[in-house]
């Protein structure tokens, strides 16, 4: 029988297989380290690509011109109130004893009475007015004529002119004072005028109340009424057409009351805003003396304003 040796002294028969196991474990570890390194490298490469892309985007953005800042649309502000001149006061001052006239009203009137029949034609009447107000415009002359002696071609006698001037001046003054009283844009009235304002405009207030009632009771809107008398559809009515509107609304108006109503419209017709539409676009200039729709509408709206 062979002698038994201690186990520690027995040679290890599987040494080759054991070494292969160690090598496999080492290989696995190395593979894991390589994989981590590849992952880390890929991450670094990805970060580098992202960084380069961000740099390029920033460079392109820096080269791009700045976006144009849209300019705000200008606010449409109605022009300031444009008040018509008081042609009647200018005439009165001119022919006053201490005025600029070298001859009085009667003498000047007869100087323009070419045929000596005691009356002036409409053309000579305008020449007569221009002796006192040389820079009177065609619009002023037409408004003066229609407020004083009315439309038509009938000659004007001195007595008719004097009486008409009194009525027209009262109408013009009342409309001017009332417009100043209800319009915050208008210049402040002198104290002497404000103290008598209620008295001066009382006849005009009566006329406007009757006009307003007639408009409220009408089957047509103010725009429809305006368009019906605007026969040439040019967005304006002439003085005779305006007078026809007034008479159609209140047929019982007297000549002085018609003057009051027309003077009220003429006062608002002097607004610079009448040259622009609702969008602020400039309109075609009105014919001399004609009243634009916007001016007419302003006059209608002003009837509702309370005098303070």
Secondary structure, 3 states (H helix, E strand, C coil): CCCCCCHHHCCCCCHHHHHHHHHHHHHHHHHHHHHHHHHHHHHHHHHHHHHHHHHHHHHHHHHCCCCCCCCCCCCCCCCCCCCCCCHHHHHHHHHCCCCCCCCCHHHHHHHHCCCCCCEECHHHHHHHHHHHCCCCCHHHHHHHHHHHCCCCCCCEEHHHHHHHHHHHHHHHHHHHHHHHHHCCCCCCCCHHHHHCHHHHHHHHHHHHHHHHHHHHHCCCCHHHHHHHHCCCCCCEECHHHHHHHHHHHCCCCCHHHHHHHHHHHHHHHCCHHHHECCCCCECCCCCCCCEEHHHHHHHHHHCCCCCC
